[in-house]
Amino acid sequence: MQDYQRRFVDFLVERGAFRLGQFTLKSGRTSPTFLNTGLIDDGMGLLRLGEAYAGRMLDAVGADGFDAVFGPAYKGIPLAVATAVALAQRNVTKPYLFDRKEQIGRAHV
């Protein structure tokens, strides 16, 4: 485990965002772990998340291994933004993308 990964796990535990136990997920499956990034709700927390995600992405695939950072609506959007900012701090400029849960009506022309 890399140092940044260990610091990240410690941070998640300190914030109460990572928990051990028996959890029923939205899918109905059970899991012995649960991660709630919604509990990371301030600038320092987002900074730490973005740094950890950016570090992992660069370790895994390198700067040329991806075109953009995607954050699914809704909780994933600030994670994508924080990751794109952390990448920029490392001189890796990538756009961030996100989807919407709402269906957008078709334009009538």
C-alpha positions in Angstrom: 0.0 0.0 0.0 1.3 3.4 -1.0 1.7 6.1 1.7 -1.0 8.3 0.2 -3.4 5.3 0.3 -2.7 4.7 3.9 -3.2 8.4 4.7 -6.5 8.3 2.7 -7.9 5.4 4.6 -6.9 6.9 7.9 -8.7 10.1 6.8 -11.9 8.3 5.9 -11.9 6.5 9.2 -11.3 9.7 11.1 -14.2 11.4 9.3 -16.5 8.4 9.9 -17.0 7.9 6.2 -15.5 4.3 6.2 -17.3 1.8 8.3 -17.0 -1.9 9.1 -20.0 -4.0 9.9 -23.0 -5.5 8.1 -24.6 -3.2 5.5 -27.4 -3.7 3.1 -26.7 -1.8 -0.1 -29.2 -0.2 -2.4 -28.8 -3.2 -4.7 -30.0 -5.4 -1.9 -26.6 -7.1 -1.5 -24.9 -7.1 1.8 -21.3 -5.9 2.4 -18.9 -5.9 5.4 -17.8 -2.4 4.5 -19.5 0.9 3.7 -18.0 4.1 2.3 -20.2 7.2 2.5 -18.3 10.1 0.8 -21.4 12.2 1.4 -20.0 12.7 4.9 -17.0 14.5 3.4 -18.7 17.9 3.2 -16.1 20.6 3.4 -13.2 22.0 1.4 -10.4 20.2 3.2 -12.2 16.9 2.8 -12.8 17.4 -0.9 -9.2 18.3 -1.3 -8.1 15.1 0.4 -10.5 13.0 -1.7 -9.4 14.6 -4.9 -5.7 14.1 -4.1 -6.2 10.5 -3.3 -8.3 9.8 -6.4 -5.9 11.7 -8.7 -3.0 9.8 -7.2 -4.6 6.4 -7.8 -5.6 7.3 -11.3 -2.1 8.3 -12.2 -0.6 5.3 -10.6 -3.1 3.0 -12.3 -3.1 4.3 -15.9 -0.9 7.4 -16.1 -1.8 10.8 -17.4 -2.4 9.5 -21.0 -4.5 6.5 -19.8 -7.8 8.5 -19.6 -9.5 11.3 -21.4 -11.7 12.8 -18.6 -12.9 12.4 -15.1 -16.6 11.3 -14.8 -18.7 11.9 -11.7 -22.2 10.3 -11.7 -25.0 12.4 -10.3 -25.2 13.6 -7.6 -22.6 12.7 -5.1 -20.0 11.9 -7.8 -20.0 15.4 -9.2 -18.0 17.1 -6.5 -15.7 14.1 -6.4 -15.0 14.5 -10.2 -14.4 18.3 -9.7 -12.0 17.7 -6.8 -10.2 15.1 -8.7 -9.8 17.3 -11.8 -8.5 20.1 -9.6 -6.0 17.7 -7.9 -4.8 16.5 -11.3 -4.4 20.1 -12.5 -2.1 20.7 -9.4 0.0 17.9 -10.8 0.0 19.6 -14.3 -2.4 17.1 -15.7 -5.3 19.0 -17.3 -8.4 16.8 -17.9 -12.1 17.8 -18.2 -14.7 16.5 -15.8 -18.0 15.2 -17.0 -21.2 14.3 -15.2 -24.7 13.0 -16.0 -28.1 14.0 -14.7 -30.7 11.8 -13.1 -33.5 13.9 -14.6 -34.6 13.1 -18.1 -34.1 16.1 -20.4 -37.1 16.7 -22.6 -36.6 16.6 -26.4 -36.5 19.9 -28.1 -39.1 20.4 -30.8 -37.8 22.0 -33.9 
